[in-house]
Amino acid sequence: MKEARVIYDKDFVIGEVDRRMFGSFVEHLGRCVYGGIYEPEHETADANGFRGDVKELIRELGVTGIRYPGGNFVSGYNWKDGVGPKEERPVRQDMAWNVRETNEVGTNEFAALLKELDIQMLMSVNLGTGTPKEAGELVEYCNLPGGTYWSDKRREHGVEQPHGFKLWCLGNEMDGAWQICMHTAEEYARLCRETAKIVKWMDPTVETIACGSCTNEVGHEPFGVWDQAVLEECYDSIDYLSLHRYFNYNPKKQLAYKMVDTEADIPFFFRDLQNYLDTVKGACDLVKGKKRSDKTIYISFDEWGVITDTGAVPGGVQQEYQYASFKEMDAMIYGGLLCTFLNNADRVKIACQSLLVNEGGMITTDPKGKAIRQVTYYPFQDAAKYARGKVLRGSSLLPTKETEHHGAQESMTVTCTYDEETGALTVFAANCDMDEDVTLNLELRSFKDLSACGWRELYDEDPYAKNTFEDEFRVVPQERPLADPVDGCISVVLKKHSWNVLRFQVK
C-alpha cells in the first residue's frame, strides 16, 4: 500500500483562515434563481417567494458570503430594472444566456434573503454595457442612509436602512471573448480604476475586487499578461484580484477552450490550481515591488467548481438547464480544491463555489418538490464548519500517480488548521488516487497531548455514485473510529477517491 508522511508544527503557520473563503455564487442562470432559490408556488415558500427548504439547506451548509447577480449575466444587466414595485419592472431578453429575465428577483429581495441567513453579499456591478456612473449610483442606492436621489429611492421602495454592502466586484470575466462587451486589459484597467474611485467616493468603507484572468486554461491568451496590466493601472484603487476556474475531466464537455483532460488527470488539478495561484501572486508582487508599495493585493477566487454534464456553455446559446449531477469522485475533487485554497490562506481571502443551487449547485431542487444535497455539499460543509484559526504549513512526502497528460503528480492533497482558542486541530485530506488506498502517517509536532474527536469519511466503492431525488442519501459522510495519537503520531488508511476530516483536541 502506498504511504504518505506529513508533519505539522503549531509554530509553522501559513496564515489565518478567512471565513469569507466559504462563499458561493448565485447568478440569474438556468434554475439557480427562478425555480431554484425562488419559487413562490412552492409549499415552503416565504412571503418573498424564497423556498424555505432551500434556505434551511443553505444554513446547514455554512455559506458565509454569496456573489450576486453574476456572472456573465451582470455584463448586460441594468440594476435599475430589478428595484421598485415588481409589477412595474420590465421583462428583458438576457443577452448572456438568451432567455427572458422577468426581474422578479432583484437587489432588495436578494439582500433581504441574505440578511435573514446572516450571509455577506459580494455585489457585482456591470462593467460590460454598464458605466462607472451607474456603478456609483448602485452604491448610492445600497449604502447611503438617505438624503440623496437614489438612497431615497431605496427608502421609497420599502427598504429604510441601507444594505451596507462591503465587497464590490467590478465586472465579470472581462477578458473572456464570450463576455458581453469584453475589453482589452488596457480598456478594462482604466474603466476599473475610474469605477473603483467612484465606488469608494460614494462609500469609503467598501473594498473593491478587480477582474483578474478568468482562467489559466491553455488557449486563454490574456492569462498573466492581463493581470499585470490591470494591476499596473489599478493597484492603488483595488483590494482584491478575482480569479475563476472550473475543472473538467470529460473531454466531450467542452467550454470556452478545447481540453483533453480525463479522469486519469485528476491528480493534476490541484497542481494546476497551485500554479495558477503562484502566477497571479507573482504578478501582484511584481507590481507591488515596481510601485514600492506597502500594500498587498489579495485574491478573491470568486468562481470555482467542477464541470458536470449539465454545465452551461457561454455564448448566448439558449439551453435547457436542469441541475448538477455530481459523482462521488467530484466530492473528492471539491475537497482537494478546498485544501489548496486553505494552503494559500496568506493570500486567498475570499472564495465562492459556483453555483449554489441547481446549475453547478451543491443543492438541487425539484420544481414543486423537495430539495436535496449533492455529494459536493459535504466537503464544503466540512471545511466551513471545521477550518478555523490558523492554517499550518506542512512538510510532506506524498505518493504520486501517473496522469494521462501531465506526468506523475501527487495523488493526495492535505491541509491542517489549528484553533488556539478552542484547541481544535483538524486535518483535511483527499486521496485522489482512483485505484489505491494510502496510509497517511501524521506527525503532529508540538501537539503531544492530543485526543481524537472523530473521523468523517466520504466514500463510496463506486466513484460514479450520485445522490438523486429517488436516493438522496446514496453518498453521505460516515463517522469512523479514530484512535488517540501517541506522542503526536497517528497512522490512518485513506480509501481510494475519498474525502476525510480527522479531528483532534489539544488537551
C-alpha positions as CSV (number, residue, x, y, z in Angstrom):
1,M,0.0,0.0,0.0
2,K,1.2,3.5,-0.8
3,E,2.2,5.7,2.1
4,A,2.2,9.4,2.8
5,R,4.0,11.2,5.6
6,V,3.0,14.7,6.7
7,I,4.5,16.8,9.6
8,Y,2.7,19.7,11.2
9,D,4.0,22.0,13.9
10,K,2.0,24.8,15.5
11,D,4.8,27.3,15.1
12,F,4.8,27.0,11.3
13,V,1.9,29.0,10.0
14,I,0.7,29.9,6.5
15,G,-2.0,32.3,7.6
16,E,-5.3,32.8,9.3
17,V,-8.4,31.2,7.9
18,D,-10.6,34.0,6.5
19,R,-14.2,33.0,7.0
20,R,-15.1,34.6,3.6
21,M,-13.3,31.7,1.9
22,F,-16.5,29.7,2.3
23,G,-18.7,31.7,-0.1
24,S,-20.8,30.7,-3.0
25,F,-22.2,32.3,-6.1
26,V,-25.7,32.9,-7.4
27,E,-26.4,34.1,-10.9
28,H,-29.5,34.6,-12.9
29,L,-28.8,31.4,-14.9
30,G,-30.9,28.4,-15.6
31,R,-32.8,27.3,-12.4
32,C,-30.4,28.8,-9.9
33,V,-32.7,31.7,-9.0
34,Y,-36.0,31.1,-10.7
35,G,-37.2,27.6,-9.9
36,G,-34.3,27.1,-7.5
37,I,-33.9,29.5,-4.6
38,Y,-37.0,31.4,-5.7
39,E,-40.3,29.6,-6.3
40,P,-43.3,31.4,-5.0
41,E,-45.6,28.5,-5.8
42,H,-43.7,26.0,-3.6
43,E,-45.3,24.9,-0.4
44,T,-42.4,26.1,1.7
45,A,-42.1,29.5,0.0
46,D,-41.9,32.5,2.3
47,A,-43.7,35.8,1.7
48,N,-40.9,36.9,-0.7
49,G,-41.1,33.7,-2.7
50,F,-37.9,32.1,-1.5
51,R,-38.1,28.3,-0.8
52,G,-37.9,27.5,2.9
53,D,-36.4,24.1,2.4
54,V,-33.6,25.6,0.3
55,K,-32.9,28.2,3.0
56,E,-32.6,25.5,5.6
57,L,-30.0,23.7,3.5
58,I,-28.1,26.9,2.9
59,R,-28.0,27.5,6.7
60,E,-26.8,23.9,7.3
61,L,-24.1,24.3,4.6
62,G,-22.4,27.1,6.4
63,V,-22.1,29.6,3.4
64,T,-20.5,32.8,4.6
65,G,-20.9,35.0,1.5
66,I,-22.6,35.0,-1.8
67,R,-21.6,36.8,-5.0
68,Y,-24.6,38.2,-6.9
69,P,-26.1,38.7,-9.6
70,G,-23.4,37.4,-11.9
71,G,-21.5,36.2,-13.7
72,N,-22.0,36.7,-17.4
73,F,-25.5,37.9,-16.7
74,V,-24.3,41.0,-14.9
75,S,-22.4,42.3,-18.0
76,G,-25.8,43.1,-19.7
77,Y,-27.8,43.8,-16.5
78,N,-29.3,47.2,-15.6
79,W,-29.7,47.0,-11.8
80,K,-32.5,49.6,-12.0
81,D,-34.7,47.0,-13.8
82,G,-34.7,45.0,-10.6
83,V,-35.8,47.5,-8.0
84,G,-39.1,49.1,-7.2
85,P,-42.6,47.6,-7.5
86,K,-42.5,44.2,-9.2
87,E,-45.4,44.9,-11.4
88,E,-43.6,47.8,-12.9
89,R,-40.3,46.0,-13.6
90,P,-39.6,45.4,-17.3
91,V,-39.1,42.0,-18.9
92,R,-35.8,41.9,-20.7
93,Q,-34.0,39.5,-23.0
94,D,-30.9,38.3,-21.2
95,M,-28.1,38.6,-23.7
96,A,-25.7,36.3,-21.8
97,W,-27.9,33.2,-21.7
98,N,-30.6,34.1,-24.3
99,V,-33.6,33.8,-22.0
100,R,-36.3,36.1,-20.7
101,E,-35.4,37.9,-17.4
102,T,-38.6,38.9,-15.5
103,N,-36.7,40.9,-12.8
104,E,-38.9,39.4,-10.1
105,V,-35.8,39.0,-8.0
106,G,-33.5,42.0,-7.7
107,T,-31.2,43.7,-5.3
108,N,-33.6,44.3,-2.4
109,E,-35.2,40.8,-2.5
110,F,-31.8,39.1,-2.6
111,A,-30.3,41.3,0.1
112,A,-33.3,40.6,2.4
113,L,-32.7,36.8,1.9
114,L,-29.0,37.1,2.8
115,K,-29.8,39.2,5.8
116,E,-32.2,36.6,7.1
117,L,-29.5,33.9,6.5
118,D,-26.7,36.1,8.0
119,I,-24.7,35.9,4.8
120,Q,-22.5,38.6,3.4
121,M,-23.2,40.0,-0.1
122,L,-20.5,40.3,-2.7
123,M,-22.2,42.8,-5.0
124,S,-21.3,42.7,-8.7
125,V,-21.5,45.7,-11.0
126,N,-21.9,45.8,-14.8
127,L,-18.7,46.9,-16.5
128,G,-19.7,45.3,-19.8
129,T,-22.5,47.5,-21.0
130,G,-22.5,49.5,-17.8
131,T,-20.6,52.6,-16.8
132,P,-18.7,53.8,-13.7
133,K,-21.5,56.3,-13.1
134,E,-24.1,53.6,-12.9
135,A,-22.0,51.6,-10.5
136,G,-21.7,54.7,-8.3
137,E,-25.5,55.1,-8.4
138,L,-25.9,51.5,-7.3
139,V,-23.6,52.1,-4.3
140,E,-25.6,55.2,-3.5
141,Y,-28.8,53.2,-3.7
142,C,-27.5,50.4,-1.5
143,N,-25.2,52.0,1.0
144,L,-26.1,55.6,1.7
145,P,-28.6,56.1,4.5
146,G,-30.7,58.8,2.8
147,G,-30.9,62.4,1.6
148,T,-29.8,61.7,-2.0
149,Y,-31.9,60.7,-5.0
150,W,-31.0,57.0,-5.1
151,S,-30.8,56.4,-1.4
152,D,-34.3,58.0,-1.1
153,K,-35.5,55.8,-3.9
154,R,-34.5,52.8,-1.9
155,R,-36.5,54.0,1.0
156,E,-39.4,54.6,-1.3
157,H,-39.1,51.0,-2.3
158,G,-39.6,49.9,1.3
159,V,-36.0,49.5,2.5
160,E,-35.5,52.1,5.2
161,Q,-32.0,51.1,6.3
162,P,-29.1,50.9,3.9
163,H,-27.8,47.5,2.9
164,G,-24.2,48.4,3.6
165,F,-22.5,46.0,1.2
166,K,-18.8,46.0,1.9
167,L,-17.5,44.0,-1.1
168,W,-17.9,45.2,-4.6
169,C,-16.9,43.1,-7.7
170,L,-16.0,45.4,-10.6
171,G,-17.2,43.5,-13.6
172,N,-17.1,39.8,-14.6
173,E,-14.6,37.9,-16.7
174,M,-13.9,41.0,-18.8
175,D,-11.0,39.2,-20.6
176,G,-13.3,36.5,-22.0
177,A,-14.3,36.5,-25.6
178,W,-17.8,35.2,-24.5
179,Q,-18.4,38.2,-22.3
180,I,-20.9,40.9,-23.3
181,C,-18.6,43.9,-24.3
182,M,-15.3,42.2,-23.4
183,H,-12.3,44.5,-23.0
184,T,-8.6,44.6,-23.7
185,A,-6.5,44.7,-20.5
186,E,-5.8,48.4,-21.0
187,E,-9.5,49.2,-21.7
188,Y,-10.7,47.4,-18.6
189,A,-7.9,48.6,-16.4
190,R,-8.8,52.3,-16.9
191,L,-12.5,51.5,-16.6
192,C,-11.9,49.6,-13.4
193,R,-9.7,52.3,-11.9
194,E,-12.3,55.0,-12.5
195,T,-15.2,52.8,-11.2
196,A,-13.2,52.0,-8.0
197,K,-12.6,55.7,-7.4
198,I,-16.3,56.5,-7.7
199,V,-17.4,53.4,-5.6
200,K,-15.0,54.5,-2.8
201,W,-16.0,58.1,-3.1
202,M,-19.6,57.0,-2.5
203,D,-18.7,54.8,0.4
204,P,-15.0,55.0,1.7
205,T,-15.6,51.9,3.9
206,V,-16.0,49.4,1.0
207,E,-13.5,47.1,-0.6
208,T,-13.2,46.5,-4.3
209,I,-12.4,43.4,-6.4
210,A,-11.0,43.8,-9.8
211,C,-11.2,41.2,-12.6
212,G,-8.1,39.1,-12.9
213,S,-7.6,36.4,-15.5
214,C,-10.8,34.4,-15.7
215,T,-9.0,31.2,-16.3
216,N,-5.5,29.8,-16.8
217,E,-6.6,27.2,-19.4
218,V,-4.5,26.5,-22.4
219,G,-5.8,28.8,-25.1
220,H,-6.6,31.7,-22.9
221,E,-4.0,34.2,-24.2
222,P,-4.7,37.1,-21.7
223,F,-3.6,34.9,-18.8
224,G,-0.8,36.5,-16.8
225,V,-0.4,39.5,-19.1
226,W,-3.9,40.7,-18.3
227,D,-3.2,40.6,-14.5
228,Q,-0.1,42.6,-14.7
229,A,-1.7,45.3,-17.0
230,V,-4.7,45.6,-14.7
231,L,-2.6,45.9,-11.6
232,E,-0.2,48.5,-13.1
233,E,-3.2,50.8,-13.6
234,C,-5.4,49.9,-10.6
235,Y,-3.1,48.8,-7.8
236,D,-3.9,51.8,-5.6
237,S,-7.6,51.6,-6.2
238,I,-8.4,48.0,-5.6
239,D,-8.1,45.5,-2.7
240,Y,-8.5,42.1,-4.4
241,L,-8.0,40.5,-7.7
242,S,-10.6,37.9,-8.8
243,L,-9.8,34.5,-10.4
244,H,-12.1,31.9,-11.8
245,R,-11.5,28.2,-12.6
246,Y,-13.7,25.2,-13.4
247,F,-12.1,21.8,-13.6
248,N,-13.3,19.3,-16.2
249,Y,-12.3,15.6,-16.8
250,N,-14.8,15.0,-19.5
251,P,-13.2,16.0,-22.9
252,K,-16.6,15.6,-24.5
253,K,-17.9,18.5,-22.4
254,Q,-16.0,21.5,-24.0
255,L,-16.5,25.0,-22.7
256,A,-14.7,28.1,-24.0
257,Y,-11.5,26.2,-24.7
258,K,-10.8,22.8,-26.0
259,M,-9.4,20.5,-23.3
260,V,-8.2,16.9,-23.3
261,D,-8.0,16.0,-19.5
262,T,-9.6,12.7,-18.4
263,E,-10.3,11.1,-15.1
264,A,-6.6,9.9,-15.0
265,D,-5.6,13.6,-14.9
266,I,-7.5,14.4,-11.7
267,P,-4.3,14.4,-9.5
268,F,-3.0,17.3,-11.7
269,F,-6.0,19.6,-11.0
270,F,-4.6,20.6,-7.6
271,R,-1.1,21.3,-9.0
272,D,-2.7,23.3,-11.8
273,L,-4.7,25.4,-9.3
274,Q,-1.5,26.0,-7.3
275,N,0.4,27.0,-10.5
276,Y,-2.4,29.4,-11.3
277,L,-2.3,31.0,-7.8
278,D,1.5,31.2,-7.9
279,T,1.5,33.0,-11.3
280,V,-1.1,35.6,-10.2
281,K,0.5,36.1,-6.8
282,G,3.8,36.7,-8.7
283,A,2.1,39.3,-10.9
284,C,0.7,41.1,-7.8
285,D,4.0,41.1,-6.0
286,L,5.9,42.2,-9.2
287,V,3.7,45.3,-9.4
288,K,3.9,45.9,-5.7
289,G,7.7,45.9,-6.0
290,K,7.7,48.2,-9.0
291,K,5.5,50.6,-7.1
292,R,7.5,50.3,-3.9
293,S,4.2,49.8,-2.2
294,D,3.4,48.6,1.3
295,K,0.0,47.4,0.2
296,T,-0.6,43.7,-0.6
297,I,-3.3,42.7,-3.1
298,Y,-5.2,39.6,-2.0
299,I,-7.1,37.1,-4.1
300,S,-10.8,36.6,-4.3
301,F,-11.3,33.2,-6.1
302,D,-14.9,34.1,-6.7
303,E,-15.9,31.3,-9.1
304,W,-14.7,27.7,-8.7
305,G,-16.1,24.3,-9.3
306,V,-16.2,21.0,-11.2
307,I,-17.9,20.8,-14.6
308,T,-20.8,18.3,-14.9
309,D,-22.6,17.1,-18.0
310,T,-25.2,19.8,-17.4
311,G,-22.7,22.7,-17.2
312,A,-23.6,25.9,-19.0
313,V,-21.8,26.8,-22.2
314,P,-21.4,30.6,-22.6
315,G,-22.1,32.4,-25.9
316,G,-25.7,33.4,-25.9
317,V,-27.0,29.9,-26.8
318,Q,-30.3,29.1,-25.2
319,Q,-30.3,25.9,-23.3
320,E,-32.5,23.8,-21.0
321,Y,-30.6,23.7,-17.7
322,Q,-31.6,21.0,-15.2
323,Y,-29.3,20.6,-12.3
324,A,-25.8,19.5,-11.4
325,S,-25.4,15.7,-11.3
326,F,-22.3,15.2,-9.2
327,K,-20.5,11.9,-8.7
328,E,-18.7,10.7,-5.5
329,M,-15.3,11.5,-7.1
330,D,-16.5,15.1,-7.7
331,A,-16.7,15.5,-3.9
332,M,-13.2,14.3,-3.6
333,I,-12.1,16.9,-6.1
334,Y,-14.0,19.6,-4.2
335,G,-12.2,18.6,-1.0
336,G,-8.8,18.8,-2.8
337,L,-9.6,22.3,-4.2
338,L,-10.7,23.5,-0.7
339,C,-7.4,22.1,0.7
340,T,-5.5,24.1,-1.9
341,F,-7.3,27.3,-1.1
342,L,-6.6,26.8,2.6
343,N,-2.9,26.1,1.9
344,N,-2.8,29.6,0.3
345,A,-4.6,31.3,3.2
346,D,-2.0,34.0,3.3
347,R,-3.3,35.4,0.0
348,V,-6.7,33.7,-0.8
349,K,-9.1,35.6,1.5
350,I,-12.3,35.1,-0.4
351,A,-13.6,32.2,-2.5
352,C,-17.0,31.4,-4.0
353,Q,-18.1,28.0,-5.1
354,S,-20.1,28.1,-8.3
355,L,-23.1,27.9,-8.4
356,L,-25.1,27.4,-5.2
357,V,-28.3,25.8,-6.5
358,N,-29.1,23.6,-9.5
359,E,-26.7,24.6,-12.3
360,G,-23.4,23.6,-10.8
361,G,-25.1,23.6,-7.4
362,M,-24.4,21.8,-4.2
363,I,-28.1,21.9,-3.7
364,T,-30.6,20.5,-6.2
365,T,-34.3,21.3,-6.3
366,D,-37.3,19.5,-7.8
367,P,-39.9,22.1,-9.0
368,K,-42.7,21.9,-6.6
369,G,-40.9,19.0,-4.9
370,K,-38.0,18.5,-2.5
371,A,-34.5,19.9,-2.3
372,I,-31.6,17.5,-1.8
373,R,-27.8,17.8,-1.0
374,Q,-25.5,16.9,-3.9
375,V,-22.4,14.9,-2.8
376,T,-20.3,18.0,-3.2
377,Y,-22.3,19.6,-0.4
378,Y,-20.4,17.6,2.3
379,P,-16.7,18.6,1.8
380,F,-17.8,22.2,1.6
381,Q,-19.8,21.9,4.7
382,D,-16.9,20.2,6.5
383,A,-14.4,23.0,5.6
384,A,-16.9,25.7,6.5
385,K,-17.5,24.1,9.9
386,Y,-14.1,22.8,11.0
387,A,-11.5,25.0,9.2
388,R,-10.9,27.6,12.0
389,G,-7.9,29.5,13.3
390,K,-4.6,29.1,11.6
391,V,-3.6,27.0,8.6
392,L,-0.3,25.2,9.4
393,R,2.5,24.8,7.0
394,G,3.1,21.1,6.4
395,S,6.2,19.2,5.4
396,S,5.2,16.2,3.4
397,L,6.2,13.2,1.3
398,L,3.2,12.3,-0.7
399,P,2.6,9.4,-3.1
400,T,2.4,10.1,-6.8
401,K,0.2,8.8,-9.7
402,E,0.9,8.8,-13.4
403,T,-1.6,11.0,-15.2
404,E,-2.6,10.7,-18.8
405,H,-1.3,14.2,-20.0
406,H,0.7,15.7,-17.1
407,G,3.2,13.1,-16.0
408,A,3.5,11.9,-12.4
409,Q,1.6,14.0,-9.9
410,E,1.0,13.9,-6.2
411,S,-2.2,11.8,-5.6
412,M,-3.1,13.3,-2.3
413,T,-4.0,16.8,-1.1
414,V,-3.9,17.7,2.6
415,T,-4.2,20.7,4.9
416,C,-4.4,21.3,8.6
417,T,-5.9,24.0,10.7
418,Y,-5.4,24.8,14.4
419,D,-7.7,27.0,16.5
420,E,-5.8,28.2,19.6
421,E,-8.9,29.5,21.3
422,T,-10.7,26.1,21.3
423,G,-7.7,23.7,20.9
424,A,-9.3,22.2,17.9
425,L,-6.8,20.6,15.4
426,T,-8.2,19.4,12.1
427,V,-6.6,17.6,9.2
428,F,-8.4,17.6,5.9
429,A,-7.2,15.0,3.3
430,A,-8.3,14.0,-0.2
431,N,-7.0,10.8,-1.6
432,C,-7.1,11.5,-5.4
433,D,-5.9,8.0,-6.4
434,M,-8.8,6.3,-8.2
435,D,-7.3,2.8,-7.7
436,E,-5.4,2.5,-4.4
437,D,-5.8,3.2,-0.7
438,V,-3.0,5.1,1.0
439,T,-1.6,5.0,4.6
440,L,-1.4,8.5,6.0
441,N,1.3,8.9,8.7
442,L,0.7,12.1,10.6
443,E,3.3,13.6,12.9
444,L,1.7,16.5,14.8
445,R,4.8,18.0,16.4
446,S,4.3,20.2,19.5
447,F,0.9,18.6,19.9
448,K,2.0,15.8,22.2
449,D,-1.2,15.7,24.3
450,L,-3.9,15.1,21.8
451,S,-7.2,13.2,21.9
452,A,-9.2,12.1,18.9
453,C,-12.6,13.7,18.3
454,G,-13.7,12.0,15.1
455,W,-13.0,10.9,11.6
456,R,-15.6,11.9,9.0
457,E,-15.1,9.9,5.7
458,L,-16.9,10.5,2.5
459,Y,-16.5,7.4,0.3
460,D,-18.4,5.0,-2.0
461,E,-16.9,2.0,-3.7
462,D,-18.5,3.3,-6.9
463,P,-16.8,6.6,-7.8
464,Y,-19.8,7.4,-10.1
465,A,-22.4,7.0,-7.4
466,K,-24.7,10.0,-7.1
467,N,-27.4,11.5,-4.8
468,T,-30.7,11.6,-6.6
469,F,-34.3,12.5,-5.8
470,E,-35.0,8.8,-5.6
471,D,-32.0,8.1,-3.4
472,E,-30.9,11.3,-1.9
473,F,-28.6,9.8,0.8
474,R,-26.8,7.4,-1.5
475,V,-23.4,9.0,-0.8
476,V,-23.1,10.7,2.7
477,P,-20.3,11.0,5.2
478,Q,-19.7,8.2,7.7
479,E,-18.2,8.5,11.1
480,R,-15.3,6.2,11.6
481,P,-13.4,5.3,14.8
482,L,-10.2,7.3,15.3
483,A,-7.5,6.4,17.9
484,D,-5.8,8.9,20.1
485,P,-2.4,9.9,18.7
486,V,0.7,8.6,20.6
487,D,3.2,11.4,21.2
488,G,1.5,13.3,18.4
489,C,1.8,10.5,15.9
490,I,-1.0,8.5,14.2
491,S,-1.5,6.4,11.1
492,V,-4.8,6.0,9.2
493,V,-5.7,4.3,5.9
494,L,-7.5,6.6,3.5
495,K,-9.6,4.8,0.9
496,K,-9.2,5.5,-2.8
497,H,-11.1,8.5,-4.1
498,S,-12.2,9.5,-0.6
499,W,-12.5,12.7,1.3
500,N,-11.5,12.7,5.0
501,V,-11.7,15.0,8.0
502,L,-9.6,14.0,11.0
503,R,-10.4,16.0,14.2
504,F,-8.3,16.2,17.3
505,Q,-8.4,18.2,20.6
506,V,-5.4,19.6,22.3
507,K,-5.8,18.7,26.0
